[in-house]
């Protein structure tokens, strides 16, 4: 049946949650491994190797070291469109304090859910192999490095990603968010899914000397303190209340000893805005303030202000997003498909579309991006009952409830991919001659599936029920995904 403005989702979408059970064990094993062994941006060699191995085990032809540690897995299943799935490899330089039995013991942490994204992408590829009779085309799965530093997507694209693997018919991605597990959230079209953002490195110069003779020095620490204080006015007094802008001085480094006035101070500044124009105004203000405070301190040299990375706001393709939202509604139930009001988080995912046309030379590639809830029902109730928000991304205590979040994340990505194969409807050569442009058999062709999709192993089937129109609120009570698996950190029952 078709509804006004929507085509029907692919047949059997509502059963994907049950079908996903057969791929959960290897997906979970990958998740636990990656969570315990995170690697920061640019250092994702082990993560890339594990992800590549999982894609190869699913039957993909795997190419490594694309734009650094990037991984591309290609699965061909006859003639048809190319559907791309993108997940991120990198972790954050955060010391984990989640208390999980599989927590990282290093100075890095998967505090933004990239380990879940990778496990879901690998699980979705595995599931799509087993559902190969329901689609035709080429699946391309990308493990992207250095998302947190906003330069990994560009590195892969500059390394000929589209030339080597073919123009995408659609690129899909999801992101962990502090919403109830088993929900997804899509943009409304009134605001970008994620904000435009930039990262700046600032060096303030001084004249070093002895702490006993400060009058003979120019103290860059004092200048840095003045800069940090003055920068607060960029949002508080220079940005219109209707604009959404944040400015954070995330790092400040100076000096080597308490009795030495240093030669320089370094600041790391992040600026985010809901529009490119607002971001440009904020960046101009940052430069002006840094220069002025340096001059006021009588610094011996002008400061250095360098934009390390910049990413545009993320606007998904309206038509493709509506189709995926419709597929997710069939999968999860209407009450678990939420409206995302926009966020000042930043992403380099827009570069896969028109925002990156100067890099990859392609126009009109649709992007679809949604948030995936990761908070278990008990944690959500405790937080909301106490009037608190769940632990947010980038917190050292961020801990997705993998027992209730992984299955719907796998199924949501698989449902969106099946919809993408349905949407395009015919092969798109896209001008690419790489692995992604081939059909038929051979390396990377879909192997014969194993396992029984009708009776998947494991106890946490997680079949969703429609919980009404109240969105997040309605998703808190009965009908939530099975929470018994992994309760208290146990993973054996998934």
Order of alpha helices (4+ residues) and beta strands (2+ residues): alpha-alpha-alpha-beta-beta-beta-alpha-beta-alpha-alpha-beta-beta-beta-beta-alpha-beta-beta-beta-alpha-beta-alpha-beta-alpha-beta-alpha-alpha
